[in-house]
């Protein structure tokens, strides 16, 4: 007998989600036909044996349970893929009805996902062999016409487009339950994220939003909807519908309870206390995470992108997956038991022990072959970071090819980007080949112990940096290209949308604007590498003179472009923050400088409430995190810095690490998470106030008045906000702009930390990439990965040739240490990253690379005051 039958349904469901490596499993369920031939969901709290009376003959289907209003709320590609399979199944069986044009467009995206770009013979043959909609033959020509327009669209993009079309259909996610009204008219009831729906045939004739529903109940065959009183409506207080049986009523009522809890509540409802003597009504309750908890969990998880393989899904098996409960087998029909099953095609090779590549012996042999000279490892760092840099330049060239062809981009902007990035890209292609060839020579003859030209890299750098100096005019134009792109996006909504869509592609793993500044940051990297090389070489070394000359040349370029870099870093950060904020008309105004962002708790009548604060040189803004699909932060208040004073108020309010900000019209009491965080904020705010007070010219006064003249959000609504206010937009059918949920702002929110502009600059100027071996806390083997560190995060690739990262790990809040003896690592050059219960070990190939990884990661976690004294000095000319 199957071992899980006496366990609650959650055990089986969790096994299925683990088998699929599915993080957002809360949107799904297992459904089956009960003894009354009714299709029901598996209750996660009840024992399986009490729900499934005849396990030998019962088939459980893995299906979508909760359909969100916007597919951008689904954060994982795997989740969207399974949703796409569900849509495909609903189309094939006739549950998702639509007009012919929509049906043909949906099928065209399915075909694009299945067979790729259009080829007439292949497309026709595929449609003849696979039936995706009942009336497919009549729509063959229209499907082919649409398919021709999807050239270059990846399967993931096809899923996205499929869901985008499907979610706008009236029958999207609708499961009809037959009923009658009081007059005996045949109707159907359904439930959605927004409330209870009433259909006549396949036409929606009424909808009762959750905000209008006071109570849902059932009495025998009668399903009752009690509405809240509405003085502006003549609608009766209680609506009554007759269903086929009491069981039908109860099943639909349970679905309503779960839909309401999942989409409307902030957290799972607590179980009611059991009555001592008598029971009244049903004890059923929603069990599991709510949508808000799912979104928060996924965004706070360390590895969000789970790679998987798509297996062909034809019309013979269109559902999202099947699970059989078979009394004769002690297993799941999806595979073998969790201990002995075959790897699922959806299981990540990156994030599981099964995907580990045991490289211990190979790595030891390879390490012994390599030269031990520190100069070799410095040269190797040049090679690995140059590979990453060239990939970053390819993002701009890819942007030029995909977006630049559109008529929305003016010729002047198109030419500005192409003319100034293409020469730089071609130059660095040659530079990378030179460095790669020199390293190959160095490694190939390392055991000969004969000094020669191949054991040096300064000459290669000198030659190429002298060539790079000839491209200075192009480097200066990069900032101009960024400015013109932003100005054009303001006036062209289409171009803005194209840029946003490109930024959502996997290859664009950082905000697009950062890639425009990569060439300027790369100059800083060359300077740092050459400084280490010159420090290592004695003056008598053959390579010292070339290295010193190369350092002088690159230092001259850095000095020449340093002012431009500082200004453009600030401008880029303002543009990035603009995407994270809502309620601010124009964040990137002339003269505004970003200083710090992070979490502080604001003291109000409701106690301490977490807020995200943004400090600029003229104003302090504070926001709350919205629950919209775009995950933006909603503006709550703006405090001009001119005339502001500060007083530490821990004793006054009894709140640790608190201080009061006194503005000209209002005051705010805030508390930091720790003494060090409070010190950072106080230092930066005092510095910003001092600068604002010194600016007594008319422009500063105009800047301040633009905030003080408007009615303060504090006075109007901030103190009145409620949980309903923050979640009101969650049930809106209005499409929200897709937006990344793992930006630095969101990471700071989840980890209750802060970062300054200095921190951002140091993180961009201290980048590193190369091969590392990674080990999880409870795993046995080491996995070899190509790792890129930039923008406070580690990005993981299988090899340096991969087009986009498979996963990422934001390091804000993490600590980096050396493993202790009790951790039984017993390997050289291992460092440990840990945050709360998350622990990762990384192993480098040499003492030099170990020290470099420790150095660059620590540079992002030490205090801003320490970094400030080191990083933003004027560059020195050698």
HUMOPE-V950536 format. One record per backbone hydrogen bond with DSSP energy under -0.5 kcal/mol. CO is the residue of the C=O (numbers start at 0). NH is the residue of the N-H. If there is no record, write none. Layout:
co,nh
CO,NH
CO,NH
This chain:
co,nh
1,4
2,5
3,6
4,48
6,47
7,10
7,11
8,12
9,13
10,14
11,15
12,16
13,17
14,18
15,19
16,20
16,21
17,20
20,22
22,24
23,26
24,27
26,64
26,65
28,30
28,62
29,41
30,60
31,33
31,39
33,36
37,33
37,39
39,31
42,8
43,9
45,8
46,49
46,50
47,50
47,51
50,52
53,56
54,57
57,59
57,324
59,322
60,30
60,62
62,28
64,66
65,67
69,72
70,73
72,74
75,79
76,80
77,81
78,82
79,83
80,84
81,85
82,86
83,87
84,88
85,89
86,90
87,91
88,92
89,93
89,94
89,95
90,93
90,133
94,96
98,102
99,103
100,104
101,105
102,106
103,107
104,108
105,109
106,110
107,111
108,112
109,113
110,114
110,115
111,115
118,122
119,123
120,124
121,125
122,126
123,127
124,128
125,129
129,131
132,135
134,138
135,138
136,139
138,142
139,143
140,144
141,145
142,146
143,147
145,148
146,149
147,150
149,152
153,157
154,158
155,159
156,160
157,161
158,162
159,163
160,164
161,165
162,166
164,167
165,168
168,171
170,173
173,175
176,188
177,243
178,186
179,241
180,183
184,180
186,178
187,198
188,176
189,196
191,194
193,209
194,191
195,207
196,189
197,204
197,205
198,187
199,202
201,203
202,199
205,197
206,208
207,195
208,211
208,212
209,212
211,213
211,227
214,225
216,223
218,221
220,242
221,218
221,223
222,240
223,216
223,225
224,226
224,238
225,213
225,214
229,232
236,226
238,224
240,222
241,179
244,248
245,249
246,250
247,251
248,252
249,253
250,254
251,255
252,256
253,257
254,258
255,259
256,260
257,261
258,262
259,263
259,264
260,264
261,290
264,291
289,293
290,294
291,295
292,296
293,297
294,298
295,299
296,300
297,300
301,303
303,305
304,306
308,310
311,313
313,316
314,317
320,61
322,59
323,325
323,332
324,326
325,328
328,330
330,325
331,334
336,339
336,340
343,346
344,308
351,354
352,355
355,357
356,358
358,362
359,363
360,364
361,365
362,366
363,367
364,368
365,369
372,375
372,376
373,377
374,378
375,379
376,380
377,381
378,382
379,383
380,384
381,385
382,386
383,387
384,388
385,389
386,390
387,391
388,392
389,393
390,394
391,394
391,395
392,396
393,397
394,398
395,399
396,400
397,401
398,402
398,403
402,405
405,408
407,409
409,413
410,414
411,415
412,416
413,417
414,418
415,419
416,420
417,421
420,424
421,425
422,426
423,427
424,428
425,429
426,430
427,431
428,432
429,433
430,434
431,435
432,436
433,437
434,438
435,439
436,440
437,441
438,442
439,443
440,444
442,445
444,447
448,450
451,454
456,460
457,461
458,462
459,463
460,464
461,465
462,466
463,467
464,468
465,469
466,469
467,470
468,471
470,474
471,475
472,476
473,477
474,477
474,478
475,479
476,480
477,481
478,482
479,483
480,484
481,485
482,486
483,487
484,488
485,489
486,490
487,491
490,492
491,495
492,496
493,497
494,498
495,499
496,500
497,501
498,502
499,503
500,503
501,504
504,507
506,508
510,513
510,514
511,514
511,515
512,515
512,516
513,516
514,517
516,519
516,520
517,521
518,522
519,523
520,524
521,525
522,526
523,527
524,528
525,529
526,530
527,531
528,532
529,533
530,534
531,535
532,536
537,540
540,543
540,544
542,546
543,547
544,548
545,549
546,550
547,551
548,552
549,553
550,554
551,555
552,556
553,557
554,558
555,559
556,560
557,561
558,562
560,564
561,565
562,566
563,567
564,568
565,569
566,570
567,571
568,572
569,573
570,574
571,575
572,576
573,577
574,578
575,578
575,579
576,579
576,580
579,632
581,634
582,584
586,588
588,591
592,616
594,756
595,614
596,754
597,612
599,601
599,610
600,670
601,603
601,608
603,606
606,603
608,601
610,599
610,612
611,622
612,597
613,615
613,620
614,594
614,595
617,640
618,615
618,620
619,638
620,613
621,635
621,636
622,611
623,625
623,633
627,630
631,625
632,581
633,623
636,621
637,639
638,619
640,643
644,661
646,659
648,652
649,653
653,655
654,657
656,671
657,648
657,649
658,669
659,646
659,661
660,662
660,667
661,644
665,662
667,660
667,669
668,602
669,658
670,600
673,677
674,678
675,679
676,680
677,681
678,682
679,683
680,684
681,685
682,686
683,687
684,688
685,689
686,690
687,691
688,692
689,693
690,694
693,695
696,699
696,700
697,701
698,702
699,703
700,704
701,705
703,706
703,707
704,708
711,714
711,715
712,716
712,717
713,718
716,719
716,720
717,720
721,725
722,726
723,727
724,727
725,626
726,729
727,730
728,731
742,746
743,747
744,748
745,749
746,750
747,751
747,752
748,751
752,598
754,596
755,759
756,760
757,761
758,762
759,763
760,764
761,765
762,790
764,766
767,788
769,786
771,784
772,842
773,782
774,840
775,778
782,773
784,771
784,786
785,796
786,769
787,789
787,794
788,767
789,792
791,810
792,789
793,808
794,787
795,805
795,806
796,785
798,801
806,795
808,793
810,813
814,833
816,831
819,822
820,823
828,843
830,841
831,816
832,839
833,814
834,837
836,838
837,834
838,776
839,832
840,774
841,830
842,772
845,849
846,850
847,851
848,852
849,853
850,854
851,855
852,856
853,857
854,858
856,859
857,860
857,861
862,866
863,867
864,868
866,869
866,870
867,871
875,877
